[in-house]
Every structure is written in structure tokens, then in C-alpha cells.
């Protein structure tokens, strides 16, 4: 989301800089390579220096004449709120991204509960998430607004070297792009794969993503005898471009989400979707028209939905076409950026 904002803001009205606290990362490297300004915020070379970040941020804000600081994350919000308290001419906006309120880590919950009053503007990325944040912290309704995420429509650049055996298999390719953590419900994906294999031999499951549970999920797959049915690829570079377009059906088995970026990417790619009814999935997916929604952990319902799509190519095509149409109307980067620019303008007037 930060990358999409930086790349698509109106350069005639806004001079955008991206700051990072701990490390640069892949997205930061990509922005720099494309000519965008990315700056460290933490004091360099000072052990434990990140505890002084708000002072460094204050110096940066004053030196560069920053008028709005837009934060994404607990630590960044704390730093900006402290900076705001001692720098009257800067305004602060914070966007919440976590999707499982009130079940947030205790330390983060304490910090958010203490500092949410600091920013001038609070933004949730989903309708359900917004309600949960308000209820968790007692935030008045008029202090937080919702701006849906938006994604860029990528041109397909399928990695045929990686995927050729599966593309040429004649099978229906059911795929997921997931970090290998508890939230993503990968054990349920394995159960669905086992159940669907009992009904049809038409499907293969392809999973892109890395994380601390990856080896455990591979071992579980092998113990279930699903080596020929479920294929784990690990981290796939530019998966929305190189992996997602190869799929026939996108499957998300998450136990919770806020507003899932990968669901939006699947919609933009025109894919039929089967997903759990978590976060704002119900506001993105029109159940029965652009995809199928099930309850989390409902293996039978997910299996039923996938079986229908496997045996009916026309249904897959119809779901995908309608999902893509909804994306173009509601969830493009242009729609998201336009809304944030309106909020920035309001901050500058306030």
C-alpha cells in the first residue's frame, strides 16, 4: 500500500518521501531503483537508536519541511504522535492494517490504546476492521474513517520455467499466495485438498509463500500423502505477476484478515475466488456472483465450492469476469489514492 501511494500520488500537488525505521526491505529497494526517495528515520549507528526515532523524525520533519506524516504500524504511529506533540506545524495520519482486533499482541495493544489520540486522522482499511478498532479502544465514530485498499492491475508475466509442468498437466489449478503463519489457515487448505481428491482427480493445489510454518506444512502434506496434489513453491518473486495469472481458482483459507490485498489482486487478475468470510472479504466478494464465501475452518463448504468450480469452466469464467469488473469500479489504486489525497487536503485545511 505504501508503495502504491508513493508511486501514484499527484506529483504536482504532493512531494512524497518514504521513511523506514528498522530496515529497507524489498519494497524500499524497488522504490529507490525506480527513482523514489526513501530515507532512514532511525538514528544510524546508535545501539537501541530506534527508541529515539521520534527525535530523529522531528529533525527530519523540520529539515524537509514535512507537513503530513502518514504512518503504517504501531511503532511508526507512536513516533509520529510524539513528534506531533512537540512540532505544532506537522499533521499526522495513521492507517491501521492489523485484521484481528481485539486479539492484538498485548504490547502493541497498550501502545495503540495510549497513542491513538495523537494522530490528527485515523484510517481503517476495512469496514469490519474499523468497527473492531473502535470497540477495542473506545474511539468515537467521527475520529476514524475507512479507506479500502487498492491494487495495481499487473500485466501477466507467468513464470513458465517454474510452472510449466502444472500448466501442461490438464488439471484445474487451485492456488494460494500466503505467508506461512497461523493466520492463513494452511492446515485447512491441506484438509480441503485431501477431501477434494476423494471426489475428483481434476485439481492441483499450488501454494506460493514462505514463513516459519513452511517446513511443518510440507511435513504435514507428506504425512497426508498429498505430495502429488499440493505443491509448495516457497517465496515467489512478483507472485501477483508471475504466479497468480496461471491459476484457475484462487483459494484463501485465512482465519482472519483486515482487507486482503491478495484477494484484490485475484479480482484484478479475473480469477474465480473461494475464500473464508473474514475481515472485509464479504465486502469485496459478492457470494455466488464473483466467488464463494465460507466460514473459517469449514472444510466441507470449501470443498463443495471448489468442486463446483472444477467441473464447470463457464462458472469459473463468469465469477472471474464479474470479480474483475468489481475491481475496476471499486478497488483500483486510483480510487484509493484519490480518497487519501482528499484526506490529506482536509488535514492541511484543519
NORGI-V404748 format. One record per residue. N is the residue number from 1. RES is the residue in one letter. OMEGA is omega as a letter, one per 30 degrees, with the letter a starting at -180 (* if undefined). BURIAL is # if it has 16 or more other ideal C-beta (glycine too) atoms within 10 Angstrom, else .. D_LAST is the distance of its C-alpha to the last C-alpha in Angstrom with 2 decimals. Layout:
BEGIN
n	res	omega	burial	d_last
N	RES	OMEGA	BURIAL	D_LAST
N	RES	OMEGA	BURIAL	D_LAST
END
This chain:
BEGIN
n	res	omega	burial	d_last
1	X	l	#	25.02
2	X	l	#	23.69
3	X	a	#	26.39
4	X	l	#	25.57
5	X	a	#	21.91
6	X	a	#	23.08
7	X	a	#	25.80
8	X	l	#	24.10
9	X	l	#	20.64
10	X	a	.	20.52
11	X	l	.	21.91
12	X	a	.	21.20
13	X	a	.	17.42
14	X	l	#	17.18
15	X	a	.	19.47
16	X	l	#	20.12
17	X	l	.	21.99
18	X	l	#	23.42
19	X	l	#	24.18
20	X	a	#	26.86
21	X	a	#	27.91
22	X	a	.	31.57
23	X	a	.	33.18
24	X	l	.	32.56
25	X	a	.	34.29
26	X	a	.	35.38
27	X	l	.	32.01
28	X	l	#	31.01
29	X	a	.	34.43
30	X	l	.	34.03
31	X	l	#	30.70
32	X	a	.	32.30
33	X	a	.	35.39
34	X	l	.	33.40
35	X	l	.	31.77
36	X	a	.	28.33
37	X	l	.	27.13
38	X	a	#	27.49
39	X	l	.	27.34
40	X	l	#	28.59
41	X	a	#	26.20
42	X	l	#	28.90
43	X	a	.	31.01
44	X	l	.	34.16
45	X	a	.	37.56
46	X	l	.	36.62
47	X	a	.	38.21
48	X	a	.	35.61
49	X	a	.	32.99
50	X	l	#	30.48
51	X	l	.	30.00
52	X	a	.	28.50
53	X	a	#	26.20
54	X	l	#	23.01
55	X	l	.	24.48
56	X	l	#	25.36
57	X	l	#	21.92
58	X	l	#	20.52
59	X	a	.	23.09
60	X	l	#	22.35
61	X	a	#	18.59
62	X	a	.	19.48
63	X	a	.	22.43
64	X	l	.	20.87
65	X	l	.	17.55
66	X	l	#	15.74
67	X	l	.	11.98
68	X	l	#	11.84
69	X	a	#	14.66
70	X	a	#	15.71
71	X	a	#	18.52
72	X	a	#	21.51
73	X	a	#	23.75
74	X	a	#	24.20
75	X	l	#	25.01
76	X	l	#	22.19
77	X	l	#	19.65
78	X	a	#	21.39
79	X	a	#	21.38
80	X	l	#	17.70
81	X	l	#	16.85
82	X	l	#	19.30
83	X	a	#	17.99
84	X	a	#	14.42
85	X	a	.	16.16
86	X	l	.	17.79
87	X	a	#	15.45
88	X	a	.	12.35
89	X	l	.	11.13
90	X	l	#	11.18
91	X	a	#	9.15
92	X	l	#	11.67
93	X	l	#	12.65
94	X	l	#	16.15
95	X	l	#	18.56
96	X	a	#	21.60
97	X	a	#	24.86
98	X	a	#	27.60
99	X	a	#	29.40
100	X	l	#	31.61
101	X	g	#	29.66
102	X	a	.	30.84
103	X	l	.	33.52
104	X	a	#	31.57
105	X	a	.	33.28
106	X	a	.	33.31
107	X	l	.	31.86
108	X	l	.	28.88
109	X	l	#	28.40
110	X	a	.	28.39
111	X	l	#	25.82
112	X	a	#	23.44
113	X	a	.	24.02
114	X	a	.	23.27
115	X	a	#	20.21
116	X	l	#	18.28
117	X	a	.	16.06
118	X	l	#	15.03
119	X	l	#	12.85
120	X	a	#	9.24
121	X	l	#	10.67
122	X	a	#	14.40
123	X	l	#	16.54
124	X	a	#	20.21
125	X	a	#	22.55
126	X	a	#	24.75
127	X	l	.	25.06
128	X	a	#	27.69
129	X	a	#	25.98
130	X	l	#	22.77
131	X	a	.	25.00
132	X	l	#	26.94
133	X	l	#	24.02
134	X	a	#	22.72
135	X	a	.	26.29
136	X	a	#	27.01
137	X	a	#	24.23
138	X	a	.	23.45
139	X	l	#	19.84
140	X	a	.	18.50
141	X	a	.	18.42
142	X	l	.	14.80
143	X	a	.	13.78
144	X	l	#	15.50
145	X	a	.	16.07
146	X	l	#	19.03
147	X	l	#	19.42
148	X	l	#	23.12
149	X	l	#	24.59
150	X	a	#	26.20
151	X	l	#	29.19
152	X	l	#	30.96
153	X	a	.	34.22
154	X	l	#	36.85
155	X	l	.	40.16
156	X	l	.	43.05
157	X	a	.	44.86
158	X	l	#	47.08
159	X	a	#	48.82
160	X	l	.	52.33
161	X	a	.	53.92
162	X	a	#	52.24
163	X	a	#	52.52
164	X	a	.	55.66
165	X	a	.	57.93
166	X	l	#	55.58
167	X	a	.	54.82
168	X	a	.	58.58
169	X	a	.	59.43
170	X	a	.	59.23
171	X	l	#	57.20
172	X	a	#	53.92
173	X	l	#	51.31
174	X	a	#	48.94
175	X	l	#	46.30
176	X	l	#	43.47
177	X	a	#	41.04
178	X	l	#	40.30
179	X	a	.	39.77
180	X	l	#	42.83
181	X	a	.	41.29
182	X	a	.	41.89
183	X	a	#	38.80
184	X	l	#	40.29
185	X	a	#	43.45
186	X	l	#	45.91
187	X	l	#	48.86
188	X	l	#	48.23
189	X	l	#	48.28
190	X	l	#	51.71
191	X	l	#	52.93
192	X	a	#	51.83
193	X	l	#	53.64
194	X	a	#	56.77
195	X	a	#	56.69
196	X	l	#	56.13
197	X	l	#	58.97
198	X	a	.	61.30
199	X	a	.	60.55
200	X	l	.	60.36
201	X	a	.	61.06
202	X	a	.	58.70
203	X	l	#	55.61
204	X	l	#	54.45
205	X	a	#	51.37
206	X	a	#	49.49
207	X	l	#	46.87
208	X	l	#	44.71
209	X	a	#	42.87
210	X	a	.	43.59
211	X	a	#	42.93
212	X	l	.	44.83
213	X	a	#	46.55
214	X	a	#	47.96
215	X	l	.	51.45
216	X	l	.	51.67
217	X	l	#	50.83
218	X	l	#	53.43
219	X	l	.	55.99
220	X	l	#	55.23
221	X	a	#	55.56
222	X	l	.	58.89
223	X	l	.	60.14
224	X	l	.	59.40
225	X	a	.	61.36
226	X	a	#	58.47
227	X	a	.	58.90
228	X	a	.	59.75
229	X	a	#	56.99
230	X	a	#	53.84
231	X	l	#	52.96
232	X	a	#	50.39
233	X	a	#	49.18
234	X	a	.	46.92
235	X	l	.	43.91
236	X	a	#	43.90
237	X	l	.	41.95
238	X	a	.	39.57
239	X	l	#	40.83
240	X	a	#	38.69
241	X	a	#	40.68
242	X	a	#	44.02
243	X	a	#	44.64
244	X	a	#	42.69
245	X	a	#	44.08
246	X	a	#	47.60
247	X	l	#	47.12
248	X	a	#	48.32
249	X	l	#	46.36
250	X	a	#	43.34
251	X	l	#	43.66
252	X	a	#	41.04
253	X	a	#	42.44
254	X	l	#	39.38
255	X	l	#	39.25
256	X	l	#	35.46
257	X	l	#	32.55
258	X	l	#	28.82
259	X	a	#	28.54
260	X	l	#	31.48
261	X	a	#	31.05
262	X	l	#	34.83
263	X	l	#	35.11
264	X	l	#	32.78
265	X	l	#	34.95
266	X	l	#	38.03
267	X	a	#	36.67
268	X	l	#	35.89
269	X	l	#	39.46
270	X	a	#	40.90
271	X	l	#	42.44
272	X	a	#	43.69
273	X	l	#	41.98
274	X	a	#	43.26
275	X	l	#	40.69
276	X	a	#	40.15
277	X	a	#	37.86
278	X	l	#	35.31
279	X	a	#	31.55
280	X	l	#	30.29
281	X	a	#	33.63
282	X	l	.	34.30
283	X	l	.	31.18
284	X	a	#	32.30
285	X	l	#	36.06
286	X	a	.	37.64
287	X	a	.	40.63
288	X	l	.	43.83
289	X	l	.	42.31
290	X	a	#	40.54
291	X	l	#	41.89
292	X	l	#	43.20
293	X	l	#	41.42
294	X	l	#	43.35
295	X	l	.	42.78
296	X	l	.	42.50
297	X	l	.	46.01
298	X	a	#	47.69
299	X	a	#	50.12
300	X	a	.	52.26
301	X	l	#	49.47
302	X	l	#	48.20
303	X	l	#	51.80
304	X	a	#	52.41
305	X	l	#	49.37
306	X	l	#	50.38
307	X	l	#	53.99
308	X	a	.	53.08
309	X	l	#	51.08
310	X	a	#	53.82
311	X	a	.	56.51
312	X	l	.	54.54
313	X	a	.	53.21
314	X	l	.	52.14
315	X	l	.	49.87
316	X	a	#	48.29
317	X	a	.	47.75
318	X	l	.	46.27
319	X	a	#	43.84
320	X	a	#	42.75
321	X	l	.	42.32
322	X	l	#	40.22
323	X	l	#	38.07
324	X	l	#	37.45
325	X	l	.	36.57
326	X	l	#	33.95
327	X	a	#	32.48
328	X	a	.	32.18
329	X	a	.	30.38
330	X	a	.	27.95
331	X	l	#	27.88
332	X	l	#	27.89
333	X	a	#	25.70
334	X	l	.	24.40
335	X	a	#	23.14
336	X	a	#	21.42
337	X	l	#	19.90
338	X	a	.	18.63
339	X	l	#	16.76
340	X	l	#	15.23
341	X	l	#	14.24
342	X	l	.	12.44
343	X	l	#	10.51
344	X	l	#	9.90
345	X	l	.	8.68
346	X	l	.	6.12
347	X	a	#	5.10
348	X	l	.	5.54
349	X	a	.	3.81
350	X	*	.	0.00
END
